[in-house]
Amino acid sequence: MRKQPSAEPASEAPRTFKGPLPITAETILQAFGAIGLRSTEQRRLIAQGLATLAETGRSFTIKRFWQQLKFEDADIGYATVYRALDVLLESELLVRLEFPDGTHRYRVQGPRHQHYLTCIQCRQMVAVRICLPRRVFARVTRETGFTIVGHSLELFGRCPRCREVKEEGRKTSGLHEKDEGSFDSLL
């Protein structure tokens, strides 16, 4: 997936921000329509599920998202969900986040260029307003001859809760108690 360098000046330190992303079921259906896909009941269901995830800012796996959708439509196929999400990745309404252990998750991404800080233990993801300074892109271009057309910045660490649990010597299942329930628990 290609991302354009941010037009915002780089911050000195990461600042987290919260709030719903400006993505709705209608926005997602428009993305399907823009590439010639008709609005089917299953695509509407996918769009609504993703809009719910956008409101919460939660990340998810395709398998768990599909399992959740099956509660609404038992006939929805894994391949249908996979293809729909692949289209949305190309439309840059979704972002695929790779983890150091080789696994990956997805997150609904609004129109603003974003990077994420991800807990390596519980997989909590926090959008951060930080980007590489333009001078870094200019230097890479000078040194390699490449024209930069996009980038991604992946940050990993332990969230305060998991760090506290680790420091106390307790083991955790990787989930925080508040994470249980419907689309909020798509792990």
VENPE-V184771 format. One record per residue. N is the residue number from 0. PSI is psi in degrees with one decimal (* if undefined). OMEGA is omega in radians with two decimals (* if undefined). Layout:
[[N | PSI | OMEGA] [N | PSI | OMEGA]]
This chain:
[[0 | 137.2 | -3.13] [1 | 138.4 | 3.08] [2 | 136.6 | 3.11] [3 | 146.1 | 3.06] [4 | 143.1 | -3.10] [5 | 140.5 | 3.07] [6 | -15.3 | -3.14] [7 | 144.1 | 3.06] [8 | 147.2 | -3.13] [9 | 143.0 | 3.09] [10 | 157.6 | 3.07] [11 | -34.7 | -3.12] [12 | 150.9 | 3.12] [13 | 137.7 | 3.03] [14 | 125.1 | 3.12] [15 | 152.5 | 3.05] [16 | 148.8 | -3.11] [17 | 171.0 | 3.11] [18 | 157.3 | -3.10] [19 | 143.1 | 3.05] [20 | 147.2 | -3.10] [21 | 50.6 | 3.11] [22 | 129.5 | 3.12] [23 | 171.3 | 3.07] [24 | -37.4 | 3.13] [25 | -41.7 | 3.10] [26 | -43.0 | -3.12] [27 | -41.9 | 3.09] [28 | -36.7 | 3.09] [29 | -37.0 | 3.10] [30 | -40.9 | 3.07] [31 | -46.8 | -3.12] [32 | -34.1 | -3.11] [33 | -25.1 | 3.12] [34 | 13.8 | 3.03] [35 | 11.0 | 3.09] [36 | 133.0 | -3.14] [37 | 161.2 | -3.12] [38 | 100.1 | 3.11] [39 | 168.1 | 3.11] [40 | -39.9 | -3.13] [41 | -37.9 | 3.08] [42 | -35.3 | 3.08] [43 | -39.6 | 3.10] [44 | -43.6 | 3.09] [45 | -46.0 | -3.13] [46 | -42.3 | 3.14] [47 | -42.0 | 3.10] [48 | -41.6 | 3.12] [49 | -35.5 | 3.10] [50 | -38.7 | 3.09] [51 | -43.3 | 3.11] [52 | -35.9 | 3.11] [53 | -39.2 | 3.13] [54 | -37.8 | -3.10] [55 | -19.2 | -3.11] [56 | 16.7 | -3.09] [57 | 149.3 | 3.03] [58 | 167.6 | -3.07] [59 | 163.6 | 2.98] [60 | 155.6 | 3.13] [61 | -43.8 | -3.09] [62 | -47.6 | -3.12] [63 | -35.5 | 3.09] [64 | -46.0 | 3.11] [65 | -44.4 | 3.12] [66 | -39.3 | 3.12] [67 | -40.5 | 3.13] [68 | -31.3 | -3.14] [69 | -22.1 | 3.06] [70 | -30.2 | 3.14] [71 | -35.7 | -3.11] [72 | 99.6 | -3.08] [73 | -20.6 | -3.09] [74 | -5.1 | -3.10] [75 | 128.8 | -3.07] [76 | 152.5 | 3.11] [77 | -42.2 | -3.12] [78 | -36.1 | 3.10] [79 | -45.8 | -3.14] [80 | -44.4 | -3.13] [81 | -48.0 | -3.12] [82 | -40.6 | 3.14] [83 | -43.0 | -3.14] [84 | -34.7 | 3.10] [85 | -41.1 | 3.09] [86 | -42.2 | -3.12] [87 | -29.5 | 3.01] [88 | -46.0 | 3.12] [89 | -33.0 | 3.12] [90 | -3.4 | -3.13] [91 | 26.3 | 3.00] [92 | -17.3 | 3.04] [93 | 154.3 | 3.02] [94 | 139.0 | 3.09] [95 | 126.0 | -3.08] [96 | 121.0 | -3.12] [97 | 141.8 | 3.10] [98 | 155.1 | -3.13] [99 | -25.5 | -3.12] [100 | 5.6 | 3.09] [101 | -10.4 | 3.10] [102 | 169.4 | 3.11] [103 | 161.0 | 3.12] [104 | 168.0 | 3.14] [105 | 155.3 | 3.08] [106 | 138.7 | 3.05] [107 | 131.3 | -3.08] [108 | 131.4 | 3.08] [109 | -173.8 | -3.08] [110 | -15.3 | -3.13] [111 | 138.0 | 3.08] [112 | 128.1 | -3.07] [113 | 154.6 | 2.96] [114 | 163.3 | -3.03] [115 | 147.9 | 2.98] [116 | 124.0 | -3.02] [117 | 133.3 | 3.07] [118 | 126.5 | -3.11] [119 | -12.3 | -3.12] [120 | -56.3 | -3.07] [121 | -7.9 | 3.11] [122 | 13.6 | 3.05] [123 | 137.8 | 3.14] [124 | 136.3 | 3.13] [125 | 125.5 | 3.06] [126 | 136.9 | 3.14] [127 | 143.4 | 3.09] [128 | 80.7 | 3.09] [129 | 144.9 | 3.10] [130 | 164.4 | 3.09] [131 | 141.7 | 3.10] [132 | 150.3 | 3.14] [133 | -31.8 | -3.12] [134 | -28.5 | 3.10] [135 | -43.4 | 3.11] [136 | -41.2 | 3.13] [137 | -41.7 | 3.14] [138 | -44.1 | 3.12] [139 | -41.8 | 3.12] [140 | -46.3 | 3.13] [141 | -44.5 | -3.02] [142 | -24.6 | -3.06] [143 | -21.4 | -3.05] [144 | -2.0 | 3.12] [145 | 149.9 | 2.92] [146 | 119.7 | -3.12] [147 | 124.3 | 3.13] [148 | -6.4 | 3.14] [149 | 172.3 | 3.13] [150 | 166.5 | 2.96] [151 | 147.8 | 3.14] [152 | 118.6 | -3.10] [153 | 124.1 | 3.13] [154 | 135.4 | -3.13] [155 | 148.2 | 3.10] [156 | -163.3 | 3.05] [157 | 132.7 | 3.10] [158 | 163.6 | -3.12] [159 | -39.6 | -3.11] [160 | -47.3 | -3.14] [161 | -35.2 | 3.09] [162 | -42.0 | 3.12] [163 | -44.8 | 3.14] [164 | -43.2 | -3.14] [165 | -43.0 | -3.13] [166 | -30.7 | 3.11] [167 | -8.1 | 3.10] [168 | 8.4 | 3.11] [169 | 154.6 | 3.04] [170 | 148.8 | 3.12] [171 | 154.6 | 3.12] [172 | -6.4 | -3.11] [173 | -7.4 | 3.13] [174 | 142.5 | 3.01] [175 | 147.7 | -3.09] [176 | -36.1 | -3.10] [177 | -11.5 | -3.05] [178 | -2.9 | -3.08] [179 | 143.7 | 3.00] [180 | 133.7 | 3.09] [181 | -133.8 | -3.06] [182 | -19.8 | 3.12] [183 | -16.4 | -3.07] [184 | 28.8 | -3.11] [185 | 77.8 | -3.10] [186 | * | *]]
